[in-house]
Amino acid sequence: MPATLFRVVNQQLLRRSILLDKIDRSQGNFEGYARKAKQKVYVPYVNPLDTSVKGYVDLVPTDEVLLQLAPKGVIAGLVARGYCTLTAFSSSVTAAPVVTSAAHAAGDTVVGGTGFLSLSPDVSYVTLTNPGGSSQIFTDSQLAAQQLADLVALSNQIKLEYNAHAANGGGVWHTTPDAVNAPVATANATDLATAITLLNVLRAAYEAHRVLVGGGPVHAAADVVNVIAAPVATDILTAIALSNDLKAKYNAHRTQAAVHALNDTVNAVTLINGDSISATQVKISDAIVTIGTPGVGWTVKVQANSKVSNIFTL
């Protein structure tokens, strides 16, 4: 079972390390005769392996550490004064990243594996290298920006194709067009807030549409298979989950057996999912690659939690 550790992050404005006294003996810093101290335990100002990242130290939860986390403990006092922050986490969260697949298709390089997300304040980096030896590094914040762009575009395409499907655009899928649950008139998404609003409206409209058999009827039978599992969206993570679920369930609904008079093979949602970076997948759009178009012979590696993965060849 993965161990629980405590991460103490330096939040000082001055460029100074923080001494954590009274816990040295518990962190393996004593040796030899009379248990002589090897070194003190400090929280560095920056991560020496990546100086763009705030400094931190991960502590084993020994009795001495737990005492200093108590209300009158040294660490608790530093946290209360804003000199540092404290996070408990599983050691499995900071395992080294591993790349198991990478391929380029439809304008995106998709990298699969494990351990791609970093525990704050660490940063994840993805490096693409072309056959000529030129490399480009993408940070998790860059990929997150792409992630939002993907989410906005996908939300708008779901609206477009759903409205066309409900109105029998391109064929006669429904005996009578669904004029009850469509068209969705909510404005197209332009940012996270408007994407959340649109997705939640689409969720309600689609859920009502898939079971509508009256008023014509619209469907020959209710679609009881392609039910939305994702909850109502409230932030970017739940919005991504909802957009991906809506895409999958709506696309399956179009050709669900015994539901439509004719399968809808026209109004498909085709844009990529809005999850450009997750623990197991990274998507890099060609639009942000400046060293060429990725393809055969390119390599990729991921750095997460200051640990570097294997190098994988596309």
N, C-alpha and C positions, 0 to 999 in steps of 0.2 A: 504494500500500500504506500503511495507517495507520501513523503514527510511534509509536514507543514513548517514553513519557514516564515521569518519576519523580515521585511525589507524596510530599512530606514533610509529615507531620501533626504539629502541636504537641500534645504530651502533658503539658506542664507543669501542675503544680497551681497555681502562682502565675500571676497574670494578666499574663504577660509574653510579648512576642514573642521569637523566636529569630533572631539574626543568623547568616546563612550567609556567612562571608567566603571569600575566595579563588576565588569563582566569578562575581563580578560581571561581569567582562569578557566572559564567555561567554554571558551571558543578555540581551545587547542593552542593557545599562545604561550604556554609554559612548558619547560623541558628541564631535564637533568636534575642535578643535585639541588635540593631545597626548592624545587619547582621554580627556577629562575625565569623571569619574564623574557620572552623573545622580542615581543613588540606590543605596543598599545593597539587598541581597536579604534580606528578613526572612520568617520564617514567623509570621504573625499569631496571636494567642492565639485569636481567633474569626474565622469567615468574616464579613467586613464586609457581605456581601450577605445573610447569614442568621446573626445572632448566636447562634442556638441550636445552631449547628454549630461544631465545633472548627476552628481556623484551619489552613490548609494552603497550600502553594505547589507548583505543577507545574513541573518543570525539564526543559529540553531536554537530552538526554544528550550534551553536548559533552565534549571531552577533559578540561576542567577539572572538570566534574561527576563524570565517571567516576573521576578521581583521588581526589576527596573521598568517593567511595563505597567505595574500596579500604580494606583493614583499618586503615590508619593515617590515613585521611582524616577531615576535619572532620565530615562527615555520618555516616560510620560510627561515629565516637566518640559523637556525640549519640544515635544509635540504641542503641548499647551501654549507655549510661547511662540509657536510658529517657526522655530528654527529647523524643524524637520517634519516629515510626514511618515506615517507607519502603515504598512499593508501586510496582511497575512496571506500567504499563497501556498499552493501545492508545488512541490519541486518538479512535478511533471510539466507544469506550465512553462518552465524555462529550459526544457530539453532542447538539444541541438536540432535545428531544422534539417529535414531530409527531402530532397527533390526526387520524385519517382517518375514523373512524366513531364513533357513539355512539347508543345506543338503550336504551329501557326496556322490559322484558318480564319477566313471571313473577317480579316482586318484586326485580329486580336492574337496575341501570344498567350496561351493558357498554360500555366504551370501548376502541376499538382504535387501533393506531398503532405508533409505534416510539420507542425511547429513554426508556421510562417508569421504568427503574431508575436509581438514582444510585450512583456510586462512593463508598464510604465515605471520609470521614465525612458526605458530603452526604446530604440527606434529600429524598425525593420528596413532593410535595404534589399533591393533586387537588382542584380547586375546582368545586363545583356551584353554579349561580346560577339561581334561579327567575325567572319573568317579572316578579315584583314587585320584583326587584333584591336580594333577600336571598341571601346566599352562605353556604356551609358548606365548610370546608377539612378534608380527610382526609389524615393523614400515612401514610407507608408502614408505620409501626408499627401504626397502627389497622387498616389493610387486612390486615397480616400476622396480626393477632389474628382478624379475620374469616376469613382464609384457613384458620387452624387449625380454627375452628368449622365451616367448610364441609367440610374434610377429614374431621373426626370424623363429621359427619352423613352424608356420602357413604359412608364406610366401613361404617357401620351399615346403611344402606339396601342396599348391595351384599350384605351378609350376609343380610338379611331376604329379599330377592328371589331370591337364589341358592338359599337353603334351600327356599323355596316352589317354585321351578322344579324343583329336583332331586326334590322329593316329589310332583310332578305337581299342585301347588296351582292350582286353577282350571280344570283340563282334563286331558287324557291326552296329555301331550307325549312321555312315555317309555313304552315297552311295560311296563317295570317301573321303579318309582321307584329312584333311585340311593341305596341304603342304605350304600354303601361310602365315598363321598366327601361325604356329607351325613347329618344336618345338621352344619354347622360350629357347635361348641358354645363356641368361644372367646368370652369376655365382650365385650360391646359396648365400643367405644372411648369414652373420656372425655377423653383428652388425647393428646399426640403419641406417647408411648411405647406406649400401648395401641392407638392407631391403627396404628402400625407392626406390632405383633404381630398384630393382626387381619388386616391386609392381606396379610401374608406367609402366614398360614394360608389365607386365601381364594385367594391365588395358586396355592398347591399343590393345594388342593381342586378349583378350577376346571380347572386343567391336566389333572388326572387324570380329572375328570368328562367333559370334552369328547371324549375318545377312548375312553370306556368303551362297549364293544359287547357285552360278556359279561353274564352274570347276568340273563338275561331274553329278549333283550338289552335294555339300557337305550336305546341308540341304534340306529337302522337302519344307520348308518355313522359312523365316527369323524369328528369335525369337525377337519379338518386346515387349515382356513382361518383361524380366529379364535384364533391363537396369541398368548399374552402376550409382548410384546417388552420391556416394562419389567423391569429387574432387581429383585432382592429389595430392599426398602426398608430404609434405614439412618438417614435423617434426613428433615426435612420436605420437601426438594426431591424426593428419590427416592420418598417416600411419596405426594406429589402426583402424580408421574409414574405410579406404579403404580396409584393409585386411578382416575386418568383412563383408563388403558389397560384396567384391569379392567372399568370401566363400558362402554367402547366394545366390547370383545371379547365380554363376556357378553351385552350387548344384541343384538349381531349373531348370536351363537351361537343365541339363542332361535328365530330364523327362518332359520337356515342351510339352504339347499336340501339335501334328501335325508338330513338328519341325524335329524329327529324324525318321529314318526308324525303329529304335528299341530303346526303352528307355535304357539309360546307367545306369545300376544299380550296376556297378562295381567301377568306378573311382570317388568315393566320397571323399570329404574333411571332415575329421572327428576330427581333432584337435580342442581344445578349442579356443575361440576367444582371441585375444591378448589384453584384457583389464582387467588385474588382479585387478585393483582398479579404481573405478569411484565413483561419488557421490551416486550411487544407488546400486553398486555391488562390492563385494570383492571376489576374487578367491585365494585360498591358495593351492598350489600344495603339495601333499604328500611328495615330494622330499625335502621340507624345514621344514617339521614337525618332530621334534625329540622326542616327548613324546608318540609316538604310531601312529596307523592309526585311524583317526577320524571316528566316527560312532555314532550309537544310544547312547544317554546318555551324549554325550559331550555337552559342552556349549560354547557360543561365545558372546563376547561383543565388542563394538567399542568405542574408545575414539577419538573425533574430536573436535577441537577448545576448548580443555581443559574441555569438557563435556562428560560424560559417558552415553552410551545407556543402555537400558534394557538388561537383560541377557536372551539369547534365547537358548533353548535346541534342539539339532539336533534330 
